[in-house]
Amino acid sequence: MKWTVIGGIVNDALVISVRNLGYTKNAGEFVRRFFADIGSAGGHRAMAKAVVPIRAFREKYGDLTADEMSAKLQALATSSWRTRPPDTTRNGSRPE
């Protein structure tokens, strides 16, 4: 699995760009999961973007410095990649 997550501060917003090969995880779901409630977030399986006001990011994740924001993005991404995909079967069992 190959992913790239990059963030930068533009004016008063944190802009996050996500790219991946799109085989097992979904970049759009990642940004919506962590940022849609505090900013604009969306995309597709292989590419996505979020634009979040710095104030909103800090309210949700703490009053972080730029370096700490970077570490937080890495932690969110890593935790997202390690979770199992949602169950898509009718009976709740997972195919082997």
Backbone hydrogen bonds, N-H to C=O, Kabsch-Sander energy under -0.5 kcal/mol:
donor,donor_aa,acceptor,acceptor_aa,energy
3,W,1,M,-0.5
4,T,19,R,-2.7
6,I,17,S,-2.4
8,G,15,V,-2.1
10,V,8,G,-0.6
10,V,13,A,-2.7
13,A,10,V,-2.0
14,L,52,V,-3.7
15,V,8,G,-3.3
15,V,13,A,-0.6
16,I,14,L,-0.5
16,I,50,A,-3.1
17,S,6,I,-3.0
18,V,48,A,-2.5
19,R,4,T,-2.5
20,N,46,A,-2.3
21,L,2,K,-1.2
27,A,25,K,-0.5
27,A,45,R,-2.4
28,G,44,H,-1.9
30,F,26,N,-1.9
31,V,27,A,-2.1
32,R,28,G,-2.3
33,R,29,E,-2.7
34,F,30,F,-1.7
35,F,31,V,-2.3
36,A,31,V,-0.6
36,A,32,R,-1.2
38,I,35,F,-1.4
39,G,35,F,-1.3
40,S,51,V,-2.5
41,A,39,G,-0.5
42,G,49,K,-2.1
44,H,47,M,-3.6
48,A,18,V,-2.3
49,K,42,G,-2.6
50,A,16,I,-2.3
51,V,40,S,-2.9
52,V,14,L,-2.6
54,I,12,D,-2.6
57,F,53,P,-2.4
58,R,54,I,-2.6
59,E,55,R,-2.1
60,K,56,A,-2.0
61,Y,57,F,-3.0
62,G,58,R,-2.0
64,L,62,G,-2.1
69,M,65,T,-2.4
70,S,66,A,-2.0
71,A,67,D,-2.1
72,K,68,E,-2.3
73,L,69,M,-2.5
74,Q,70,S,-2.1
75,A,71,A,-2.4
76,L,72,K,-2.8
77,A,73,L,-2.5
78,T,74,Q,-2.7
79,S,75,A,-2.5
80,S,76,L,-2.2
81,W,77,A,-2.3
82,R,78,T,-1.3
83,T,79,S,-0.6
83,T,80,S,-0.8
